[in-house]
Amino acid sequence: MSNQPLKNDLLLRALLREPTSRTPVWVMRQAGRYLPEYRELRARAGSFINLMSTPELACEVTLQPVKRFPLDAAILFSDILTIPAAMGLGLHFVEGEGPNFEHPVRDAAAVGKLGVPDPDMELRYVLDAVRLIRAELAGRVPLIGFAGSPWTLACYMVEGGASKEFARIKGMLYAEPACLHQLLELLTRSIILYLNAQIAAGAQAVMLFDTWGGVLTGSAYREFSLRYMQAVISQLQRESQGRKVPVILFTKGGSVWLESMAESGADALGIDWTLELGDARRRVNGKVALQGNMDPAALFASPERIREEVQNVLHSYGKGAGHVFNLGHGITPGVKPEHAAAMIAAVHELSPAFHK
Amino acid sequence: MSNQPLKNDLLLRALLREPTSRTPVWVMRQAGRYLPEYRELRARAGSFINLMSTPELACEVTLQPVKRFPLDAAILFSDILTIPAAMGLGLHFVEGEGPNFEHPVRDAAAVGKLGVPDPDMELRYVLDAVRLIRAELAGRVPLIGFAGSPWTLACYMVEGGASKEFARIKGMLYAEPACLHQLLELLTRSIILYLNAQIAAGAQAVMLFDTWGGVLTGSAYREFSLRYMQAVISQLQRESQGRKVPVILFTKGGSVWLESMAESGADALGIDWTLELGDARRRVNGKVALQGNMDPAALFASPERIREEVQNVLHSYGKGAGHVFNLGHGITPGVKPEHAAAMIAAVHELSPAFHK
């Protein structure tokens, strides 16, 4: 792993609620389709799978937004389904449909056949990408590693792809909860190994993406999603090169359960745009930092209007430490790169006033 | 309109937080694809548009679930897009894709060309269906009329159909708010006329479906959705045949804004399954009745497990008036009718204990 000292530690400090001179900013899906240089590389790579599974290409994509914009973090370019893919489910991407598995997991027999992937073997391409990125970043900004949450991976594995109603996995949840728990435990063990391997390879912060936790009832969220994320967080290697490795937890649509999420052991919570950040801050009551939460659609407005929205988000969080500026969800493919630039510039310009 | 006295007024009483002997129950999308008799009639009708726009057929579909199950309400079988269709946008349904408009509304010029439909002319088929249904119901249970919220109709009109990211309408919201407000005002006036015409034709309660309010930020929800629903509610004819006509408001994904919704003038709020009903009840603090909120996916479990979930929902609301049992969203097409029957039977059996 690169031993170059970290030149910009704003992200790591803010995630641990330590004082900073301004609010750090990065963007979920910052490496992706809204950037022409990404689309060009994607076309050259031939397929999305080739792009994300070739360390040199994944490294190049990860660095693209960091080269273009004054961002305070890089996030590993990868897919949340690397673990199920490593389990042999046959991941493939259908244009316009998203991810699909050839071999979905729909009963106890199928769960029983699954093993925990060895990150150094089946997921080595991800770790190689992490090492390359760290070397290329040369300490410029920290690198965020990530994984899907156990529940979210289980959703894709049971449904066989993206879903609207989650009828299959919820059918399992209500009718065969023991089978689902077995799957979630296996995924929890896999994610712990995977994230610890990312940290050992150089990830300086990690994020758990619970994309589908928000489709559950409150009690099912605690039993089938949050509990397993807590188990993951409690077993992560939380130090690297003498610094703490902060953990960010993001449950899309989970604003209603914020108080429970603040007890998960995560250092920071990702907040979607439906909640006002000031309300979220009051509800978590100093227990965690907050990351978010500008409406991604605000990037369709003019640069002047974007600047206003940045000010609204900063003002809603208010003065003091513990805020990482981000969108409330991934950046939308149709957004103009200049509009992302306007947002990032506005954070640089407007946020110091909130740290005096 | 039918003058037969109402034999079962549990729904109307519960919506107004008056005491009842048990909790009334109906099911969002109770008339629909999970019923074989619906699928048969749908096939005979040739197209969904024909089915919903022929009063005799819409009446038959509306009555199907009421004949099969001991439900406490019928809900008009129609579509939330009748108003934009009446405005001449060219509504059509693409199999597997949902509704589409030939002429989406994307700028001030297109908004300027729209007029308020006269319910007695362009929407007469809906009112004829309401009158027929009331005659056929003969006072057995009350009939609920409905409309999409101004914001939800605007979403479909601007996007041209269903959407995942709502890039076009949110682009308009941030970049041309005045144009969007003009569209929302026009829709508000149209919905007031439409719902008042449904009430005059015989609807005994009405529901506003704000399917897409949940994609907004908190402040945008208040400015672009809630405010217009309040305007609708304040101008409804709230009495029919000597009884109050209760209004139910349902914003999918709106749990985070429940306190604001409780101030809307609605008598009851629909609650999706992400929030525990007991928490919702504490938050609205006696201002409104609550309708919901079993996870629709629980209907994939066994009848015994369904009964447990019914008990959980009843117990979460707790003792006393003001609860209408329902799912937290529309019933899923793949559900077995016997499972819906098990849920309804469990409400009949288990709820009296909460009304002693």
Interface residues (C-beta under 8 A of the other chain):
Chain A: E165 F166 A167 K170 G171 L173 Y174 A175 G214 V215 L216 T217 G218 S219 A220 Y221 G253 S255 V256 W273 T274 L275 E276 D279 D295 P296 A297 A298 F300 A301 S302 R305 E309 N312 G328 T332 G334
Chain B: E165 F166 A167 K170 G171 L173 Y174 A175 G214 V215 L216 T217 G218 S219 A220 Y221 G253 S255 V256 W273 T274 L275 E276 D279 D295 P296 A297 A298 F300 A301 S302 R305 E309 N312 G328 T332 G334
